[in-house]
Amino acid sequence: LAGVKSLGEGVVFVVATGTDPGARPLAAVVFHAYSPAFRSIEVSMASDSLMWAKKPAISTMLNYVFNELKCERLQAVTARKGRGPKRARRFLEHLGFRFEGVGRRAFGSDDAVMFSMLRENAQYWLTGIRPHDRAAA
C-alpha cells in the first residue's frame, strides 16, 4: 500500500503494508526539485528495509512521475562511501536507474553518485512488459 501526500512543493509517498493506521511506515519517498519546463524531478528515499519495494509501490510512484507529472527524467543521488550507499546504488540499478556520474565532494568529504531513469527505462514498472518480452512479440 502506498499513500500519497502533497506537502507544498514536494510530494511524499509513505509506504506501509496492511491497513492498520498505527503501523510503522516501511519507507518514505520524497519527490523534489520538480522542473515542469525540463520535465524532470528528483527522488530521495529512506527505509530500514527493502521489504517495501514491491512492484505495486514502485509502479505507483513511477506512474506519478512519468504519467501524472509527464516527466521524462527522474534523478537520484547517493553518497559514495559506506555499505548503505552501496546498497542504495544496487537498488537504484535494479529499478532501472543508470549511473550518470560523480559529483566530487558534493557531500562534504564524500562524493555524490548520480543516477537517472528516463521514461523508457520505467516501462516495465508502468506496463508490466519487460523489454525482452516486447522484442519477442
Secondary structure, DSSP 8 states (H G I E B T S, - for coil): -EEEEEETTEEEEEE--SS-TTS--SEEEEEEEEETTTTEEEEEEEES-GGG--HHHHHHHHHIIIIIS--SEEEEEEESSSHHHHHHHHHHHHHT-EEEEEEEEEETTEEEEEEEEEGGGGHHHHHS--HHHHHH-
